[in-house]
């Protein structure tokens, strides 16, 4: 299952040790890291990316799930990201890209205070014990959120809400008289254009989801072909999981 991890540490040294431990778990086949970074929160409240390198399939932060998460964590965390995200277009975009819910962001925001460090990563993880055991041994506090279906679910909900509103306008239009009917017709036409624009945006987002899954699938397939023993079995199972996500994303994309 694909998840977003945020592991909070009290100091920089421990955070880098946590990063190395995650990479060791990746090499052992316990998890697959798609993107990973070490970040810190300064006394001025600003987020700093301390480390963003690594041999991961998703190499650039911009536009990626991890990039979306960092955009959110660098936002106005003091008053609850879950509530704030709905009011800012940029934050909504980041929320979609990260594929996590507001509760996860609020939980992380409460502990990622000034002077704290965090390892954030987009991973595939079948069970939580390996990560939790390594991170807890270093004093890290682990937060995680499944992100496999969040983005597509958000698209479906938004489209359903807009189509329901359009249906209500048309129902009111059918009962209206003269001038009121004309005004409602103008609203219907404007709203219909809004739905068409949203549909095009959703199609693009669905394509981005599909491309990202494809990159991850190919990377894990290459690693599985080279691995041996238990690591190979774990990676082959992860390939099957990613392939299901790929097929699901492709079928949902075809429906738009």
HELIX and SHEET records of a PDB file:
HELIX    1   1 UNK A   12  UNK A   28  1                                  17    
HELIX    2   2 UNK A   65  UNK A   73  1                                   9    
HELIX    3   3 UNK A   77  UNK A   79  5                                   3    
HELIX    4   4 UNK A   81  UNK A   84  1                                   4    
HELIX    5   5 UNK A   85  UNK A   87  5                                   3    
HELIX    6   6 UNK A   89  UNK A   98  1                                  10    
HELIX    7   7 UNK A  102  UNK A  111  1                                  10    
HELIX    8   8 UNK A  129  UNK A  137  1                                   9    
HELIX    9   9 UNK A  150  UNK A  175  1                                  26    
HELIX   10  10 UNK A  178  UNK A  226  1                                  49    
HELIX   11  11 UNK A  229  UNK A  254  1                                  26    
SHEET    1   A 5 UNK A  47  UNK A  51  0                                        
SHEET    2   A 5 UNK A  31  UNK A  41 -1                                        
SHEET    3   A 5 UNK A 117  UNK A 125 -1                                        
SHEET    4   A 5 UNK A   2  UNK A   9 -1                                        
SHEET    5   A 5 UNK A 141  UNK A 146 -1                                        
END                                                                             
